[in-house]
């Protein structure tokens, strides 16, 4: 993948959807909900505010939780990614 996000955008590789429920039921592909977790693959330089660059709060390799309806799904070289703004990321998983 050769994508460089601009501004305060981040490219995330989503985690895989769960195959089974907590009680052990196997989910069909239609009933699987896409997770709101993933790994940062690329990050822009940050956002300008009042002439100053505000650096990104995440870096490549961070595991993050992001908003369900934020961002845009894209497919590059057969792989699915999310592009979203840094403000749509809720937390970094440590």
Backbone atoms as SQL, in Angstrom:
CREATE TABLE atoms (id INTEGER PRIMARY KEY, chain TEXT, resi INTEGER, resn TEXT, atom TEXT, x REAL, y REAL, z REAL);
INSERT INTO atoms VALUES
  (1, 'A', 1, 'UNK', 'N', 0.849, -1.174, 0.000),
  (2, 'A', 1, 'UNK', 'CA', 0.000, 0.000, 0.000),
  (3, 'A', 1, 'UNK', 'C', 0.894, 1.236, 0.000),
  (4, 'A', 2, 'UNK', 'N', 0.537, 2.166, -0.847),
  (5, 'A', 2, 'UNK', 'CA', 1.327, 3.382, -0.942),
  (6, 'A', 2, 'UNK', 'C', 0.394, 4.591, -0.835),
  (7, 'A', 3, 'UNK', 'N', -0.224, 4.767, 0.329),
  (8, 'A', 3, 'UNK', 'CA', -1.123, 5.888, 0.573),
  (9, 'A', 3, 'UNK', 'C', -0.558, 6.764, 1.676),
  (10, 'A', 4, 'UNK', 'N', -0.616, 8.070, 1.480),
  (11, 'A', 4, 'UNK', 'CA', -0.212, 9.006, 2.524),
  (12, 'A', 4, 'UNK', 'C', -1.405, 9.899, 2.820),
  (13, 'A', 5, 'UNK', 'N', -1.991, 9.768, 4.003),
  (14, 'A', 5, 'UNK', 'CA', -3.121, 10.613, 4.346),
  (15, 'A', 5, 'UNK', 'C', -2.697, 12.066, 4.528),
  (16, 'A', 6, 'UNK', 'N', -3.604, 12.970, 4.201),
  (17, 'A', 6, 'UNK', 'CA', -3.323, 14.398, 4.302),
  (18, 'A', 6, 'UNK', 'C', -3.919, 14.983, 5.569),
  (19, 'A', 7, 'UNK', 'N', -3.307, 16.047, 6.055),
  (20, 'A', 7, 'UNK', 'CA', -3.829, 16.765, 7.217),
  (21, 'A', 7, 'UNK', 'C', -3.948, 15.895, 8.450),
  (22, 'A', 8, 'UNK', 'N', -5.149, 15.903, 9.045),
  (23, 'A', 8, 'UNK', 'CA', -5.357, 15.139, 10.278),
  (24, 'A', 8, 'UNK', 'C', -6.084, 13.827, 10.015),
  (25, 'A', 9, 'UNK', 'N', -5.870, 13.253, 8.840),
  (26, 'A', 9, 'UNK', 'CA', -6.502, 11.975, 8.515),
  (27, 'A', 9, 'UNK', 'C', -5.576, 10.819, 8.844),
  (28, 'A', 10, 'UNK', 'N', -6.219, 9.666, 9.100),
  (29, 'A', 10, 'UNK', 'CA', -5.511, 8.453, 9.511),
  (30, 'A', 10, 'UNK', 'C', -6.045, 7.291, 8.682),
  (31, 'A', 11, 'UNK', 'N', -5.164, 6.372, 8.285),
  (32, 'A', 11, 'UNK', 'CA', -5.593, 5.146, 7.611),
  (33, 'A', 11, 'UNK', 'C', -5.480, 4.016, 8.614),
  (34, 'A', 12, 'UNK', 'N', -6.580, 3.259, 8.752),
  (35, 'A', 12, 'UNK', 'CA', -6.656, 2.191, 9.744),
  (36, 'A', 12, 'UNK', 'C', -6.993, 0.870, 9.069),
  (37, 'A', 13, 'UNK', 'N', -6.297, -0.179, 9.453),
  (38, 'A', 13, 'UNK', 'CA', -6.625, -1.549, 9.049),
  (39, 'A', 13, 'UNK', 'C', -7.539, -2.097, 10.129),
  (40, 'A', 14, 'UNK', 'N', -8.802, -2.367, 9.763),
  (41, 'A', 14, 'UNK', 'CA', -9.781, -2.840, 10.735),
  (42, 'A', 14, 'UNK', 'C', -9.442, -4.231, 11.235),
  (43, 'A', 15, 'UNK', 'N', -9.765, -4.478, 12.515),
  (44, 'A', 15, 'UNK', 'CA', -9.671, -5.828, 13.057),
  (45, 'A', 15, 'UNK', 'C', -10.729, -6.691, 12.375),
  (46, 'A', 16, 'UNK', 'N', -10.527, -7.988, 12.395),
  (47, 'A', 16, 'UNK', 'CA', -11.488, -8.913, 11.804),
  (48, 'A', 16, 'UNK', 'C', -12.758, -8.982, 12.638),
  (49, 'A', 17, 'UNK', 'N', -13.886, -9.208, 11.982),
  (50, 'A', 17, 'UNK', 'CA', -15.171, -9.349, 12.669),
  (51, 'A', 17, 'UNK', 'C', -15.187, -10.663, 13.447),
  (52, 'A', 18, 'UNK', 'N', -15.884, -10.648, 14.564),
  (53, 'A', 18, 'UNK', 'CA', -15.986, -11.841, 15.398),
  (54, 'A', 18, 'UNK', 'C', -16.717, -12.951, 14.648),
  (55, 'A', 19, 'UNK', 'N', -16.226, -14.179, 14.773),
  (56, 'A', 19, 'UNK', 'CA', -16.847, -15.336, 14.129),
  (57, 'A', 19, 'UNK', 'C', -17.919, -15.964, 15.010),
  (58, 'A', 20, 'UNK', 'N', -17.760, -15.828, 16.328),
  (59, 'A', 20, 'UNK', 'CA', -18.718, -16.422, 17.261),
  (60, 'A', 20, 'UNK', 'C', -19.095, -15.401, 18.327),
  (61, 'A', 21, 'UNK', 'N', -20.248, -15.614, 18.946),
  (62, 'A', 21, 'UNK', 'CA', -20.669, -14.750, 20.044),
  (63, 'A', 21, 'UNK', 'C', -19.997, -15.218, 21.326),
  (64, 'A', 22, 'UNK', 'N', -20.169, -14.462, 22.405),
  (65, 'A', 22, 'UNK', 'CA', -19.586, -14.841, 23.699),
  (66, 'A', 22, 'UNK', 'C', -20.141, -16.169, 24.186),
  (67, 'A', 23, 'UNK', 'N', -21.367, -16.489, 23.790),
  (68, 'A', 23, 'UNK', 'CA', -21.976, -17.751, 24.232),
  (69, 'A', 23, 'UNK', 'C', -21.653, -18.908, 23.300),
  (70, 'A', 24, 'UNK', 'N', -20.895, -18.657, 22.211),
  (71, 'A', 24, 'UNK', 'CA', -20.441, -19.736, 21.347),
  (72, 'A', 24, 'UNK', 'C', -21.231, -19.912, 20.061),
  (73, 'A', 25, 'UNK', 'N', -22.225, -19.057, 19.809),
  (74, 'A', 25, 'UNK', 'CA', -22.991, -19.160, 18.571),
  (75, 'A', 25, 'UNK', 'C', -22.144, -18.685, 17.394),
  (76, 'A', 26, 'UNK', 'N', -22.201, -19.423, 16.299),
  (77, 'A', 26, 'UNK', 'CA', -21.452, -19.067, 15.101),
  (78, 'A', 26, 'UNK', 'C', -22.265, -18.059, 14.303),
  (79, 'A', 27, 'UNK', 'N', -21.632, -16.952, 13.913),
  (80, 'A', 27, 'UNK', 'CA', -22.305, -15.887, 13.184),
  (81, 'A', 27, 'UNK', 'C', -22.153, -16.092, 11.677),
  (82, 'A', 28, 'UNK', 'N', -23.210, -15.804, 10.924),
  (83, 'A', 28, 'UNK', 'CA', -23.121, -15.820, 9.469),
  (84, 'A', 28, 'UNK', 'C', -22.459, -14.528, 9.015),
  (85, 'A', 29, 'UNK', 'N', -22.012, -14.505, 7.780),
  (86, 'A', 29, 'UNK', 'CA', -21.321, -13.304, 7.298),
  (87, 'A', 29, 'UNK', 'C', -22.250, -12.092, 7.274),
  (88, 'A', 30, 'UNK', 'N', -23.551, -12.286, 7.095),
  (89, 'A', 30, 'UNK', 'CA', -24.486, -11.161, 7.080),
  (90, 'A', 30, 'UNK', 'C', -24.710, -10.570, 8.466),
  (91, 'A', 31, 'UNK', 'N', -24.575, -11.362, 9.505),
  (92, 'A', 31, 'UNK', 'CA', -24.860, -10.865, 10.852),
  (93, 'A', 31, 'UNK', 'C', -23.616, -10.371, 11.588),
  (94, 'A', 32, 'UNK', 'N', -22.456, -10.508, 10.972),
  (95, 'A', 32, 'UNK', 'CA', -21.232, -10.018, 11.601),
  (96, 'A', 32, 'UNK', 'C', -21.194, -8.501, 11.537),
  (97, 'A', 33, 'UNK', 'N', -20.928, -7.880, 12.660),
  (98, 'A', 33, 'UNK', 'CA', -20.799, -6.429, 12.702),
  (99, 'A', 33, 'UNK', 'C', -19.325, -6.080, 12.630),
  (100, 'A', 34, 'UNK', 'N', -18.992, -5.120, 11.772),
  (101, 'A', 34, 'UNK', 'CA', -17.594, -4.724, 11.657),
  (102, 'A', 34, 'UNK', 'C', -17.152, -4.072, 12.955),
  (103, 'A', 35, 'UNK', 'N', -15.982, -4.434, 13.420),
  (104, 'A', 35, 'UNK', 'CA', -15.501, -3.855, 14.686),
  (105, 'A', 35, 'UNK', 'C', -15.089, -2.401, 14.507),
  (106, 'A', 36, 'UNK', 'N', -15.112, -1.676, 15.602),
  (107, 'A', 36, 'UNK', 'CA', -14.657, -0.291, 15.582),
  (108, 'A', 36, 'UNK', 'C', -13.261, -0.216, 16.197),
  (109, 'A', 37, 'UNK', 'N', -12.466, -1.231, 15.928),
  (110, 'A', 37, 'UNK', 'CA', -11.086, -1.297, 16.404),
  (111, 'A', 37, 'UNK', 'C', -10.183, -1.580, 15.234),
  (112, 'A', 38, 'UNK', 'N', -8.958, -1.112, 15.328),
  (113, 'A', 38, 'UNK', 'CA', -8.007, -1.393, 14.265),
  (114, 'A', 38, 'UNK', 'C', -6.638, -0.842, 14.589),
  (115, 'A', 39, 'UNK', 'N', -5.743, -0.990, 13.622),
  (116, 'A', 39, 'UNK', 'CA', -4.366, -0.544, 13.781),
  (117, 'A', 39, 'UNK', 'C', -4.086, 0.592, 12.801),
  (118, 'A', 40, 'UNK', 'N', -3.406, 1.624, 13.288),
  (119, 'A', 40, 'UNK', 'CA', -3.039, 2.755, 12.442),
  (120, 'A', 40, 'UNK', 'C', -1.936, 2.305, 11.481),
  (121, 'A', 41, 'UNK', 'N', -2.215, 2.422, 10.186),
  (122, 'A', 41, 'UNK', 'CA', -1.266, 2.036, 9.143),
  (123, 'A', 41, 'UNK', 'C', -0.483, 3.251, 8.654),
  (124, 'A', 42, 'UNK', 'N', -1.151, 4.404, 8.616),
  (125, 'A', 42, 'UNK', 'CA', -0.503, 5.651, 8.185),
  (126, 'A', 42, 'UNK', 'C', -1.233, 6.832, 8.826),
  (127, 'A', 43, 'UNK', 'N', -0.504, 7.899, 9.066),
  (128, 'A', 43, 'UNK', 'CA', -1.097, 9.099, 9.675),
  (129, 'A', 43, 'UNK', 'C', -0.557, 10.340, 8.985),
  (130, 'A', 44, 'UNK', 'N', -1.413, 11.339, 8.824),
  (131, 'A', 44, 'UNK', 'CA', -1.003, 12.618, 8.242),
  (132, 'A', 44, 'UNK', 'C', -0.127, 13.399, 9.209),
  (133, 'A', 45, 'UNK', 'N', 0.244, 14.600, 8.794),
  (134, 'A', 45, 'UNK', 'CA', 1.161, 15.404, 9.618),
  (135, 'A', 45, 'UNK', 'C', 0.464, 16.130, 10.756),
  (136, 'A', 46, 'UNK', 'N', -0.835, 16.280, 10.684),
  (137, 'A', 46, 'UNK', 'CA', -1.568, 16.986, 11.726),
  (138, 'A', 46, 'UNK', 'C', -2.447, 18.064, 11.120),
  (139, 'A', 47, 'UNK', 'N', -3.026, 18.883, 11.968),
  (140, 'A', 47, 'UNK', 'CA', -3.977, 19.901, 11.519),
  (141, 'A', 47, 'UNK', 'C', -3.458, 21.279, 11.906),
  (142, 'A', 48, 'UNK', 'N', -3.680, 22.233, 11.016),
  (143, 'A', 48, 'UNK', 'CA', -3.292, 23.614, 11.312),
  (144, 'A', 48, 'UNK', 'C', -4.451, 24.344, 11.963),
  (145, 'A', 49, 'UNK', 'N', -4.153, 25.043, 13.041),
  (146, 'A', 49, 'UNK', 'CA', -5.143, 25.854, 13.733),
  (147, 'A', 49, 'UNK', 'C', -4.472, 27.166, 14.111),
  (148, 'A', 50, 'UNK', 'N', -5.006, 28.264, 13.616),
  (149, 'A', 50, 'UNK', 'CA', -4.466, 29.602, 13.871),
  (150, 'A', 50, 'UNK', 'C', -2.992, 29.689, 13.493),
  (151, 'A', 51, 'UNK', 'N', -2.642, 29.025, 12.391),
  (152, 'A', 51, 'UNK', 'CA', -1.284, 29.092, 11.876),
  (153, 'A', 51, 'UNK', 'C', -0.301, 28.149, 12.533),
  (154, 'A', 52, 'UNK', 'N', -0.732, 27.379, 13.535),
  (155, 'A', 52, 'UNK', 'CA', 0.164, 26.433, 14.207),
  (156, 'A', 52, 'UNK', 'C', -0.242, 25.010, 13.879),
  (157, 'A', 53, 'UNK', 'N', 0.751, 24.136, 13.680),
  (158, 'A', 53, 'UNK', 'CA', 0.501, 22.728, 13.412),
  (159, 'A', 53, 'UNK', 'C', 0.232, 21.988, 14.716),
  (160, 'A', 54, 'UNK', 'N', -0.934, 21.376, 14.802),
  (161, 'A', 54, 'UNK', 'CA', -1.277, 20.539, 15.955),
  (162, 'A', 54, 'UNK', 'C', -0.923, 19.111, 15.560),
  (163, 'A', 55, 'UNK', 'N', 0.060, 18.486, 16.218),
  (164, 'A', 55, 'UNK', 'CA', 0.504, 17.148, 15.808),
  (165, 'A', 55, 'UNK', 'C', -0.570, 16.086, 16.038),
  (166, 'A', 56, 'UNK', 'N', -0.425, 14.978, 15.336),
  (167, 'A', 56, 'UNK', 'CA', -1.373, 13.874, 15.436),
  (168, 'A', 56, 'UNK', 'C', -1.292, 13.221, 16.823),
  (169, 'A', 57, 'UNK', 'N', -2.439, 12.849, 17.399),
  (170, 'A', 57, 'UNK', 'CA', -2.448, 12.191, 18.701),
  (171, 'A', 57, 'UNK', 'C', -2.139, 10.698, 18.619),
  (172, 'A', 58, 'UNK', 'N', -2.034, 10.154, 17.390),
  (173, 'A', 58, 'UNK', 'CA', -1.727, 8.731, 17.211),
  (174, 'A', 58, 'UNK', 'C', -0.563, 8.590, 16.255),
  (175, 'A', 59, 'UNK', 'N', 0.046, 7.401, 16.281),
  (176, 'A', 59, 'UNK', 'CA', 1.175, 7.131, 15.388),
  (177, 'A', 59, 'UNK', 'C', 0.978, 5.750, 14.756),
  (178, 'A', 60, 'UNK', 'N', 1.739, 5.473, 13.737),
  (179, 'A', 60, 'UNK', 'CA', 1.677, 4.188, 13.053),
  (180, 'A', 60, 'UNK', 'C', 1.942, 3.070, 14.067),
  (181, 'A', 61, 'UNK', 'N', 1.090, 2.038, 14.023),
  (182, 'A', 61, 'UNK', 'CA', 1.234, 0.899, 14.926),
  (183, 'A', 61, 'UNK', 'C', 0.299, 0.956, 16.120),
  (184, 'A', 62, 'UNK', 'N', -0.269, 2.126, 16.430),
  (185, 'A', 62, 'UNK', 'CA', -1.214, 2.235, 17.551),
  (186, 'A', 62, 'UNK', 'C', -2.476, 1.442, 17.266),
  (187, 'A', 63, 'UNK', 'N', -2.978, 0.746, 18.274),
  (188, 'A', 63, 'UNK', 'CA', -4.284, 0.084, 18.219),
  (189, 'A', 63, 'UNK', 'C', -5.295, 1.092, 18.744),
  (190, 'A', 64, 'UNK', 'N', -6.360, 1.343, 17.970),
  (191, 'A', 64, 'UNK', 'CA', -7.304, 2.389, 18.328),
  (192, 'A', 64, 'UNK', 'C', -8.746, 1.903, 18.278),
  (193, 'A', 65, 'UNK', 'N', -9.607, 2.653, 18.959),
  (194, 'A', 65, 'UNK', 'CA', -11.054, 2.475, 18.898),
  (195, 'A', 65, 'UNK', 'C', -11.607, 3.751, 18.281),
  (196, 'A', 66, 'UNK', 'N', -12.473, 3.595, 17.276),
  (197, 'A', 66, 'UNK', 'CA', -12.989, 4.756, 16.559),
  (198, 'A', 66, 'UNK', 'C', -14.506, 4.693, 16.435),
  (199, 'A', 67, 'UNK', 'N', -15.100, 5.794, 16.018),
  (200, 'A', 67, 'UNK', 'CA', -16.545, 5.906, 15.906),
  (201, 'A', 67, 'UNK', 'C', -17.132, 4.983, 14.847),
  (202, 'A', 68, 'UNK', 'N', -18.316, 4.471, 15.119),
  (203, 'A', 68, 'UNK', 'CA', -18.983, 3.521, 14.236),
  (204, 'A', 68, 'UNK', 'C', -19.283, 4.109, 12.865),
  (205, 'A', 69, 'UNK', 'N', -19.720, 5.353, 12.820),
  (206, 'A', 69, 'UNK', 'CA', -20.126, 5.950, 11.552),
  (207, 'A', 69, 'UNK', 'C', -19.134, 6.960, 11.006),
  (208, 'A', 70, 'UNK', 'N', -17.966, 7.038, 11.602),
  (209, 'A', 70, 'UNK', 'CA', -16.955, 7.966, 11.123),
  (210, 'A', 70, 'UNK', 'C', -16.137, 7.348, 10.002),
  (211, 'A', 71, 'UNK', 'N', -15.592, 8.181, 9.161),
  (212, 'A', 71, 'UNK', 'CA', -14.648, 7.725, 8.159),
  (213, 'A', 71, 'UNK', 'C', -15.262, 7.174, 6.888),
  (214, 'A', 72, 'UNK', 'N', -14.373, 6.730, 6.026),
  (215, 'A', 72, 'UNK', 'CA', -14.736, 6.216, 4.713),
  (216, 'A', 72, 'UNK', 'C', -14.013, 4.898, 4.493),
  (217, 'A', 73, 'UNK', 'N', -14.748, 3.858, 4.113),
  (218, 'A', 73, 'UNK', 'CA', -14.126, 2.573, 3.796),
  (219, 'A', 73, 'UNK', 'C', -13.566, 2.628, 2.384),
  (220, 'A', 74, 'UNK', 'N', -12.353, 2.101, 2.218),
  (221, 'A', 74, 'UNK', 'CA', -11.734, 2.026, 0.892),
  (222, 'A', 74, 'UNK', 'C', -11.120, 0.644, 0.718),
  (223, 'A', 75, 'UNK', 'N', -10.900, 0.254, -0.529),
  (224, 'A', 75, 'UNK', 'CA', -10.220, -0.997, -0.841),
  (225, 'A', 75, 'UNK', 'C', -9.012, -0.670, -1.696),
  (226, 'A', 76, 'UNK', 'N', -7.845, -1.121, -1.253),
  (227, 'A', 76, 'UNK', 'CA', -6.597, -0.905, -1.970),
  (228, 'A', 76, 'UNK', 'C', -5.889, -2.245, -2.076),
  (229, 'A', 77, 'UNK', 'N', -5.557, -2.645, -3.296),
  (230, 'A', 77, 'UNK', 'CA', -4.878, -3.919, -3.546),
  (231, 'A', 77, 'UNK', 'C', -5.615, -5.089, -2.892),
  (232, 'A', 78, 'UNK', 'N', -6.950, -5.051, -2.915),
  (233, 'A', 78, 'UNK', 'CA', -7.757, -6.135, -2.370),
  (234, 'A', 78, 'UNK', 'C', -7.922, -6.125, -0.859),
  (235, 'A', 79, 'UNK', 'N', -7.349, -5.141, -0.175),
  (236, 'A', 79, 'UNK', 'CA', -7.474, -5.039, 1.279),
  (237, 'A', 79, 'UNK', 'C', -8.367, -3.861, 1.631),
  (238, 'A', 80, 'UNK', 'N', -9.170, -4.029, 2.705),
  (239, 'A', 80, 'UNK', 'CA', -10.067, -2.965, 3.141),
  (240, 'A', 80, 'UNK', 'C', -9.420, -2.136, 4.246),
  (241, 'A', 81, 'UNK', 'N', -9.587, -0.821, 4.135),
  (242, 'A', 81, 'UNK', 'CA', -9.055, 0.120, 5.113),
  (243, 'A', 81, 'UNK', 'C', -10.122, 1.163, 5.416),
  (244, 'A', 82, 'UNK', 'N', -9.916, 1.897, 6.495),
  (245, 'A', 82, 'UNK', 'CA', -10.752, 3.044, 6.846),
  (246, 'A', 82, 'UNK', 'C', -9.871, 4.285, 6.802),
  (247, 'A', 83, 'UNK', 'N', -10.407, 5.375, 6.235),
  (248, 'A', 83, 'UNK', 'CA', -9.754, 6.680, 6.324),
  (249, 'A', 83, 'UNK', 'C', -10.673, 7.543, 7.173),
  (250, 'A', 84, 'UNK', 'N', -10.117, 8.090, 8.249),
  (251, 'A', 84, 'UNK', 'CA', -10.927, 8.957, 9.102),
  (252, 'A', 84, 'UNK', 'C', -10.084, 10.046, 9.708),
  (253, 'A', 85, 'UNK', 'N', -10.756, 11.032, 10.247),
  (254, 'A', 85, 'UNK', 'CA', -10.058, 12.147, 10.899),
  (255, 'A', 85, 'UNK', 'C', -9.630, 11.732, 12.305),
  (256, 'A', 86, 'UNK', 'N', -8.603, 12.362, 12.798),
  (257, 'A', 86, 'UNK', 'CA', -8.104, 12.060, 14.147),
  (258, 'A', 86, 'UNK', 'C', -9.186, 12.271, 15.206),
  (259, 'A', 87, 'UNK', 'N', -10.088, 13.240, 14.995),
  (260, 'A', 87, 'UNK', 'CA', -11.145, 13.514, 15.978),
  (261, 'A', 87, 'UNK', 'C', -12.172, 12.386, 16.056),
  (262, 'A', 88, 'UNK', 'N', -12.199, 11.467, 15.054),
  (263, 'A', 88, 'UNK', 'CA', -13.100, 10.323, 15.096),
  (264, 'A', 88, 'UNK', 'C', -12.523, 9.135, 15.859),
  (265, 'A', 89, 'UNK', 'N', -11.269, 9.272, 16.311),
  (266, 'A', 89, 'UNK', 'CA', -10.643, 8.228, 17.131),
  (267, 'A', 89, 'UNK', 'C', -10.936, 8.537, 18.588),
  (268, 'A', 90, 'UNK', 'N', -11.519, 7.552, 19.279),
  (269, 'A', 90, 'UNK', 'CA', -11.929, 7.758, 20.670),
  (270, 'A', 90, 'UNK', 'C', -10.845, 7.390, 21.686),
  (271, 'A', 91, 'UNK', 'N', -10.030, 6.366, 21.366),
  (272, 'A', 91, 'UNK', 'CA', -9.054, 5.911, 22.362),
  (273, 'A', 91, 'UNK', 'C', -7.940, 5.124, 21.701),
  (274, 'A', 92, 'UNK', 'N', -6.790, 5.099, 22.361),
  (275, 'A', 92, 'UNK', 'CA', -5.670, 4.246, 21.977),
  (276, 'A', 92, 'UNK', 'C', -5.651, 3.104, 22.992),
  (277, 'A', 93, 'UNK', 'N', -5.614, 1.868, 22.481),
  (278, 'A', 93, 'UNK', 'CA', -5.600, 0.690, 23.342),
  (279, 'A', 93, 'UNK', 'C', -4.154, 0.399, 23.723),
  (280, 'A', 94, 'UNK', 'N', -3.883, 0.353, 25.025),
  (281, 'A', 94, 'UNK', 'CA', -2.498, 0.103, 25.490),
  (282, 'A', 94, 'UNK', 'C', -2.359, -1.292, 26.041);
